[in-house]
Amino acid sequence: MAILEYLSLKPYNTFGIDACAHYFCRVQSKEAILHVIQHELQYYPKFLIIGGGSNILLCDDYDGLVIKNEITGIEITKEEEDFVWVKSYSGTVWHELVRYCVLHNYGGIENLSLIPGTVGAAPMQNIGAYGAEIKDTFDELEAIDLQTGTSRTFTKEECRFGYRESIFKREEKGKFFIYSVTFRLSKKPLINIAYGDIQKTLLEKNISIPTIKDVSDAVMEIRKSKLPDPKELGNAGSFFKNPEVEKSIAEHIQLEFPAMPRYDLPDGKVKIPAGWLIEQAGWKGKLVGNTGNHAKQALVIVNYGKASGNEIWQHALNVQKSVFEKFGIRLEPEVNVIR
């Protein structure tokens, strides 16, 4: 296995940050990652595993080993009259998995179309969009212990999914290499068009009885209209999580801002769109040096071509500070900041 030295990571992160990896390697099989665990990791003070690089912000050069996951493939592991279990290896591009399932009419992840990144990153942060989350269809995953090289299966309960998080972002962070993920999908799909923008898009197309392909197409159209393409404008999608606050806090804010969008949660808390908070704080479309917040979606921080990771991170901190000063709400980054 080749270990490369001093490689630019610009092609491997969607922010387009020109940070340098002191050491870099690719893994394309289970045998390859086991080789790295058994023969390489002992020589490096730290390591970073990347897939599509779509949810990271590199603030500086990385003085350790960057491991690029390129283990790909999709297969059916079990099938019943109403359900099918689809296993995808972790380096597979997420949208390629969605396309495969839509093509075969396996329902459950079509609302998650066009989310950037790889399959392995999906359960780490319980990706979600347009009324769906990974946990809704997740069955199990196989992970490899990065100390011992042994394999372990994690059930849905063991992953402890939360809002944009899992055990792999908390207690088990940096301890496992996610090798494959299995989803339980429906062969008789129930269409999820509860999200208003999907209904509106389908109505504009005169589609009254949508298929999962119709939903997938609608989601892709919405995402393309609101979010910048990382190939054209560096970004990592939503930079912050939507905050969940006590009902009393939400009602206090709503006294001053009656039109504030809100989503009442089963536990009594209220979710407020982070993009709305950022927009009210004056950041939407604002350019600061080589970075800023996107003109169509304030929640997306972009790299206008020459921004460093530190410049983007400082901008994010300024956004966070101003939202806190205006609303008393501290936004939590969704992006994994590597410092």
Protein Blocks (a to p, Z undefined) as FASTA:
>chain_A
ZZdehiafklmcfklpacddfbdcddfbfklmmmmmmmmmmmpfbdcddfklpacccfbd
cfbdddddfbecdddfbdcfkbccddddfklcfklmmmmmmmnopahjlmmgoiacdfkl
mmmnopaeehiafklmocbdcdddfklopacdddfklnopaehiafklmmmgokaccfbd
cddddfbdcddfkbmklmmmmmmnopabdcfklmmmmmmmmmmmmpccfklogcehjfbd
cddddfklmmmmmmmmmmlccdddfkopacddfklmmmmnopgopaehjbccdfklmklc
cdehjacfklmmmmmmmmmmmmmmmnopacddfbdcdZZ
